[in-house]
Amino acid sequence: MTYGNYPDLSKIMRVLVIKLRHLGDVLLSSSVFSCLKGALPHAIIDACVYEEASPMLEGHPSIHEILNCTKGSFLNTMRAVRKRKYDLVINLTEGDRGVLIAYFSGAKIRVSFPPKGKWQKKLVTHEVKQAPGLRHTVERNLDALRILGIFPQESERELFFAIDKGPKEPFILISPTSRWRFKCWSRMRECIARLCEMGKRVVLTSGPDPIEVAMVNRIAEGLDVEVFAGNITLKELGALIYKSEMLLCVDSVPLHIASALKHPVVAIFGPTSDITWGPWRNPNARIVAQNFSCRPCYQDGCGGSKYSDCLETLTVDRVLSEMEVFTKITRPSLFVRQELINCS
């Protein structure tokens, strides 16, 4: 036995990485595939994600195939995984599903973060220890490789998101919502109104959730803005971010896409951790957050009240001052939707 007790990876030919989480979580796992390909250049590397998250990894040069796991087809997913006869399965997800898929794959090497129950722990061969303090999610994902003796190079830690890049446009893209409403900033409408007064062209977007779409529509009511809430694909969202002058958002998936594209972004953080979920290796990113001792609390408002002091006391002037690093006060020409999302 050697120090580290790393497994022999010399005969690994097929690898599966499982990430059964939301959109941003999946994008933040993209560097794992780059690092794996660097260490195992002859191996076939696949991904297993929820179907709605597959666009986050589509086009990744290190991924051979993406297996989509839908909510009603868990058994079918396990059969599909078993059929491919993987040598190594890495589960980047807490919970039972990823562990079960890894076990029933038949792979000799099965890596996972600590499962919840004692019996689940017996289903993995290598358990990733979690750091007690705050750690960025990207590095945390890469810990699942370090436990195998694979240590990422600097160039392999970058995020990857594939889009067709077109010409830049002088507009500000704003994504004010999140599936978790406690991340949202109540003064976003006031901020947008100020931008409009300064002559900025503003475009709003959101995910397809009806609650998010309704929130964006309320923010936009009566303002001279354009709204693409809920009716664009993830790849079109990536194109919007790339084409824009800059992005303003809360802690949500557009932030992580901006990190992958190295695009100018100002991100507002409240109850969540900007250390764990903040911009990753993006020199064009700025964080706006209050220096409160209770952050991050991950609570739905202070004491569960739906009202977070760290967000409600954040001023529009402070957000605008951060945005001034990336934006100029000019009035661009008329904006045409087809020109914006046309990636050709």
C-alpha positions as CSV (number, residue, x, y, z in Angstrom):
1,M,0.0,0.0,0.0
2,T,1.3,3.4,-1.0
3,Y,0.6,6.8,0.7
4,G,-2.8,7.9,-0.7
5,N,-3.7,4.3,-1.6
6,Y,-4.8,5.5,-5.1
7,P,-6.4,2.9,-7.3
8,D,-4.8,1.6,-10.5
9,L,-6.4,3.6,-13.4
10,S,-4.1,2.2,-16.2
11,K,-6.9,-0.1,-17.5
12,I,-9.8,2.3,-17.2
13,M,-11.5,2.5,-20.6
14,R,-15.0,3.7,-19.8
15,V,-16.0,6.4,-17.3
16,L,-19.3,7.8,-16.1
17,V,-19.8,11.0,-14.2
18,I,-23.1,11.5,-12.5
19,K,-24.5,14.9,-11.6
20,L,-28.2,14.8,-10.8
21,R,-28.7,18.4,-9.8
22,H,-30.0,21.7,-11.3
23,L,-28.6,23.7,-14.3
24,G,-25.9,25.7,-12.6
25,D,-24.7,22.7,-10.6
26,V,-24.2,20.7,-13.7
27,L,-22.3,23.5,-15.5
28,L,-20.0,23.8,-12.5
29,S,-19.0,20.1,-13.0
30,S,-17.8,20.7,-16.6
31,S,-14.1,21.0,-15.5
32,V,-14.3,17.5,-14.1
33,F,-14.6,16.1,-17.6
34,S,-11.7,18.2,-18.9
35,C,-9.5,16.9,-16.1
36,L,-10.5,13.3,-16.6
37,K,-9.7,13.5,-20.3
38,G,-6.3,14.9,-19.5
39,A,-5.5,12.1,-17.1
40,L,-7.2,9.3,-19.1
41,P,-6.9,10.4,-22.8
42,H,-7.8,7.0,-24.2
43,A,-11.0,6.6,-22.0
44,I,-14.5,7.1,-23.2
45,I,-16.1,9.6,-20.7
46,D,-19.9,9.9,-20.4
47,A,-22.2,12.1,-18.3
48,C,-25.5,11.3,-16.6
49,V,-27.7,14.3,-15.8
50,Y,-31.3,15.2,-15.6
51,E,-32.7,15.8,-19.0
52,E,-33.4,19.5,-18.6
53,A,-29.7,20.0,-17.6
54,S,-28.1,18.3,-20.6
55,P,-27.7,21.5,-22.6
56,M,-25.2,22.7,-20.0
57,L,-22.8,20.0,-21.1
58,E,-23.7,19.6,-24.8
59,G,-20.7,20.2,-27.1
60,H,-18.1,19.5,-24.3
61,P,-15.1,18.2,-26.2
62,S,-14.3,15.7,-23.4
63,I,-17.7,14.1,-23.2
64,H,-18.6,11.2,-25.5
65,E,-22.3,10.7,-24.6
66,I,-24.8,12.4,-22.3
67,L,-27.3,10.0,-20.6
68,N,-30.5,11.8,-19.7
69,C,-32.2,10.8,-16.5
70,T,-35.9,11.7,-16.4
71,K,-38.0,11.6,-13.3
72,G,-40.1,8.7,-14.5
73,S,-37.3,6.6,-16.0
74,F,-34.8,5.9,-13.1
75,L,-34.9,2.2,-13.7
76,N,-34.3,2.7,-17.4
77,T,-31.3,4.9,-16.6
78,M,-29.8,2.2,-14.4
79,R,-30.3,-0.4,-17.2
80,A,-28.6,2.0,-19.8
81,V,-25.7,2.5,-17.4
82,R,-25.3,-1.2,-16.7
83,K,-25.3,-2.0,-20.4
84,R,-22.3,0.2,-21.1
85,K,-20.0,-1.6,-18.7
86,Y,-18.2,1.3,-17.1
87,D,-14.9,0.7,-15.3
88,L,-15.1,3.9,-13.2
89,V,-18.2,5.8,-12.0
90,I,-18.0,9.1,-10.2
91,N,-21.1,10.4,-8.4
92,L,-20.9,14.1,-7.7
93,T,-24.3,14.2,-6.1
94,E,-25.5,13.7,-2.5
95,G,-28.5,11.4,-2.2
96,D,-29.5,7.9,-3.0
97,R,-30.0,8.0,-6.8
98,G,-26.4,8.6,-7.9
99,V,-25.1,6.0,-5.4
100,L,-27.5,3.4,-6.7
101,I,-26.7,4.1,-10.3
102,A,-23.0,3.8,-9.5
103,Y,-23.5,0.5,-7.7
104,F,-25.7,-1.1,-10.3
105,S,-23.3,0.0,-13.0
106,G,-21.0,-2.9,-12.0
107,A,-18.0,-0.6,-12.1
108,K,-15.1,-1.8,-9.9
109,I,-14.3,1.7,-8.9
110,R,-17.2,3.8,-7.5
111,V,-16.5,7.3,-6.1
112,S,-19.1,9.4,-4.3
113,F,-19.6,12.1,-1.8
114,P,-20.8,10.8,1.6
115,P,-24.2,9.1,1.1
116,K,-26.8,9.8,3.7
117,G,-27.3,6.3,5.2
118,K,-24.9,3.7,6.5
119,W,-26.0,1.1,3.9
120,Q,-25.4,3.5,1.0
121,K,-21.8,3.9,2.2
122,K,-21.2,0.2,1.5
123,L,-22.1,0.8,-2.2
124,V,-19.1,2.9,-3.0
125,T,-15.4,2.1,-3.0
126,H,-14.1,5.6,-2.5
127,E,-15.8,8.3,-0.4
128,V,-14.8,11.9,-0.9
129,K,-14.2,13.8,2.4
130,Q,-15.8,17.3,2.5
131,A,-13.9,20.3,3.8
132,P,-15.5,21.7,7.0
133,G,-15.3,25.3,5.7
134,L,-16.5,27.2,2.6
135,R,-15.1,25.9,-0.6
136,H,-16.1,26.7,-4.2
137,T,-18.3,24.1,-5.8
138,V,-15.9,23.6,-8.7
139,E,-13.0,22.6,-6.4
140,R,-15.4,20.5,-4.4
141,N,-16.3,18.6,-7.6
142,L,-12.6,18.2,-8.4
143,D,-12.0,16.6,-5.0
144,A,-13.8,13.5,-6.5
145,L,-10.8,13.2,-8.8
146,R,-8.1,14.0,-6.2
147,I,-9.3,11.0,-4.2
148,L,-8.3,8.9,-7.2
149,G,-4.8,10.5,-7.5
150,I,-5.9,12.7,-10.4
151,F,-4.8,16.3,-9.7
152,P,-6.1,19.0,-12.0
153,Q,-3.8,21.3,-13.9
154,E,-4.6,25.0,-14.0
155,S,-5.9,24.9,-17.5
156,E,-8.2,21.9,-16.7
157,R,-10.1,23.9,-14.0
158,E,-11.9,26.1,-16.5
159,L,-15.7,25.8,-17.0
160,F,-17.0,25.0,-20.5
161,F,-20.2,26.1,-22.1
162,A,-20.7,25.7,-25.9
163,I,-22.4,28.4,-27.9
164,D,-22.3,29.8,-31.4
165,K,-20.8,33.2,-31.0
166,G,-22.1,36.1,-33.0
167,P,-21.5,39.9,-33.0
168,K,-21.6,41.9,-29.8
169,E,-24.6,44.3,-29.1
170,P,-24.7,47.3,-26.8
171,F,-27.3,46.2,-24.3
172,I,-27.4,45.2,-20.7
173,L,-28.8,41.8,-19.9
174,I,-30.5,41.4,-16.6
175,S,-31.7,38.1,-15.0
176,P,-33.4,39.2,-11.8
177,T,-34.9,35.8,-10.7
178,S,-34.0,32.4,-9.3
179,R,-36.0,29.3,-8.7
180,W,-35.2,30.1,-5.0
181,R,-37.0,33.3,-4.4
182,F,-34.9,34.2,-1.3
183,K,-32.0,35.0,-3.6
184,C,-33.9,37.8,-5.4
185,W,-33.3,41.5,-4.8
186,S,-36.5,43.6,-4.3
187,R,-35.0,46.8,-5.7
188,M,-34.2,45.4,-9.2
189,R,-37.1,47.4,-10.8
190,E,-35.7,50.6,-9.3
191,C,-32.3,49.8,-10.6
192,I,-33.6,49.1,-14.1
193,A,-35.5,52.3,-14.1
194,R,-32.4,54.2,-13.3
195,L,-30.5,52.5,-16.2
196,C,-33.3,53.4,-18.6
197,E,-33.1,57.0,-17.4
198,M,-29.4,56.9,-18.2
199,G,-30.1,55.8,-21.8
200,K,-29.2,52.2,-21.5
201,R,-31.0,49.5,-23.5
202,V,-32.1,46.7,-21.1
203,V,-33.1,43.2,-21.8
204,L,-34.7,41.0,-19.2
205,T,-34.7,37.2,-19.1
206,S,-35.6,34.4,-16.7
207,G,-36.2,30.6,-16.6
208,P,-39.4,29.1,-17.8
209,D,-41.0,28.7,-14.4
210,P,-44.4,30.7,-14.4
211,I,-43.5,32.3,-11.1
212,E,-40.2,33.6,-12.5
213,V,-41.9,34.8,-15.7
214,A,-44.6,36.6,-13.7
215,M,-41.9,38.3,-11.5
216,V,-40.0,39.6,-14.6
217,N,-43.2,40.9,-16.2
218,R,-44.1,42.8,-13.0
219,I,-40.6,44.3,-12.9
220,A,-40.8,45.3,-16.6
221,E,-44.3,46.8,-16.5
222,G,-44.2,50.4,-17.7
223,L,-40.5,50.4,-18.3
224,D,-38.8,50.8,-21.7
225,V,-37.2,47.3,-21.7
226,E,-37.4,44.1,-23.8
227,V,-38.5,40.9,-22.1
228,F,-37.4,37.3,-23.2
229,A,-38.6,35.7,-20.0
230,G,-39.2,32.0,-20.2
231,N,-39.2,31.7,-24.0
232,I,-35.5,31.1,-24.9
233,T,-33.4,28.0,-24.7
234,L,-30.3,27.6,-22.5
235,K,-28.1,27.9,-25.6
236,E,-29.9,31.1,-26.6
237,L,-29.4,32.4,-23.1
238,G,-25.7,31.8,-23.5
239,A,-25.8,33.7,-26.8
240,L,-27.6,36.6,-25.1
241,I,-25.0,36.7,-22.4
242,Y,-22.1,36.6,-24.9
243,K,-23.6,39.3,-27.1
244,S,-24.5,41.7,-24.3
245,E,-22.4,44.5,-22.9
246,M,-22.7,43.0,-19.5
247,L,-24.9,40.8,-17.3
248,L,-26.6,41.8,-14.0
249,C,-28.0,38.8,-12.1
250,V,-28.5,37.2,-8.8
251,D,-27.0,33.9,-7.6
252,S,-28.4,31.7,-10.5
253,V,-27.3,29.8,-13.6
254,P,-26.7,32.9,-15.9
255,L,-23.8,33.8,-13.5
256,H,-22.1,30.4,-14.1
257,I,-22.6,30.7,-17.9
258,A,-20.9,34.1,-17.7
259,S,-18.1,32.5,-15.8
260,A,-17.6,29.9,-18.5
261,L,-17.6,32.6,-21.2
262,K,-15.4,35.0,-19.1
263,H,-18.1,37.7,-19.7
264,P,-18.6,40.9,-17.7
265,V,-21.1,40.2,-14.9
266,V,-22.2,41.8,-11.7
267,A,-23.7,39.3,-9.3
268,I,-25.9,40.1,-6.3
269,F,-25.6,37.7,-3.4
270,G,-27.7,37.6,-0.2
271,P,-28.3,34.6,2.0
272,T,-26.1,32.3,-0.2
273,S,-22.3,32.0,-0.2
274,D,-20.4,33.9,-2.9
275,I,-17.4,31.8,-1.9
276,T,-19.1,28.5,-2.7
277,W,-21.3,29.7,-5.6
278,G,-19.7,32.9,-6.8
279,P,-17.9,33.6,-10.2
280,W,-15.3,31.0,-11.1
281,R,-12.0,32.1,-12.7
282,N,-13.7,35.1,-14.4
283,P,-11.6,38.3,-14.2
284,N,-14.6,40.2,-15.6
285,A,-16.9,39.4,-12.6
286,R,-17.8,41.5,-9.6
287,I,-19.8,40.5,-6.6
288,V,-22.2,42.8,-4.7
289,A,-22.8,41.5,-1.2
290,Q,-23.2,42.9,2.3
291,N,-20.6,42.2,4.9
292,F,-23.0,40.7,7.5
293,S,-21.6,38.2,10.0
294,C,-24.7,36.0,9.5
295,R,-24.0,35.5,5.8
296,P,-24.4,32.9,4.4
297,C,-27.4,31.6,6.2
298,Y,-29.3,29.9,3.3
299,Q,-32.5,30.9,5.0
300,D,-35.7,32.1,3.3
301,G,-35.5,35.5,4.9
302,C,-34.1,36.4,8.4
303,G,-35.6,33.7,10.7
304,G,-37.7,32.4,7.8
305,S,-39.5,35.7,7.5
306,K,-39.1,36.0,3.7
307,Y,-37.3,39.3,4.3
308,S,-33.5,39.3,4.2
309,D,-31.7,42.3,5.7
310,C,-28.6,41.5,3.6
311,L,-30.6,42.0,0.4
312,E,-33.2,44.6,1.5
313,T,-30.6,47.1,2.7
314,L,-28.5,46.8,-0.5
315,T,-28.8,50.1,-2.3
316,V,-29.3,50.7,-6.0
317,D,-26.3,53.2,-6.0
318,R,-24.0,50.5,-4.8
319,V,-25.1,48.1,-7.6
320,L,-24.8,50.8,-10.2
321,S,-21.3,51.7,-9.0
322,E,-20.2,48.2,-9.6
323,M,-21.8,48.1,-13.1
324,E,-20.0,51.3,-14.1
325,V,-16.8,49.2,-14.4
326,F,-18.3,47.5,-17.5
327,T,-20.9,49.9,-19.0
328,K,-21.0,53.3,-20.7
329,I,-24.0,55.6,-20.7
330,T,-24.9,55.7,-24.3
331,R,-28.1,55.1,-26.3
332,P,-27.6,52.2,-28.8
333,S,-29.5,51.6,-32.0
334,L,-32.9,49.8,-32.0
335,F,-32.7,46.3,-30.8
336,V,-34.0,43.4,-33.0
337,R,-34.7,40.1,-31.3
338,Q,-33.9,37.9,-34.3
339,E,-30.5,39.6,-34.6
340,L,-29.8,39.0,-30.9
341,I,-30.5,35.3,-30.7
342,N,-29.4,34.4,-34.2
343,C,-26.1,32.5,-33.6
344,S,-25.2,32.0,-37.2
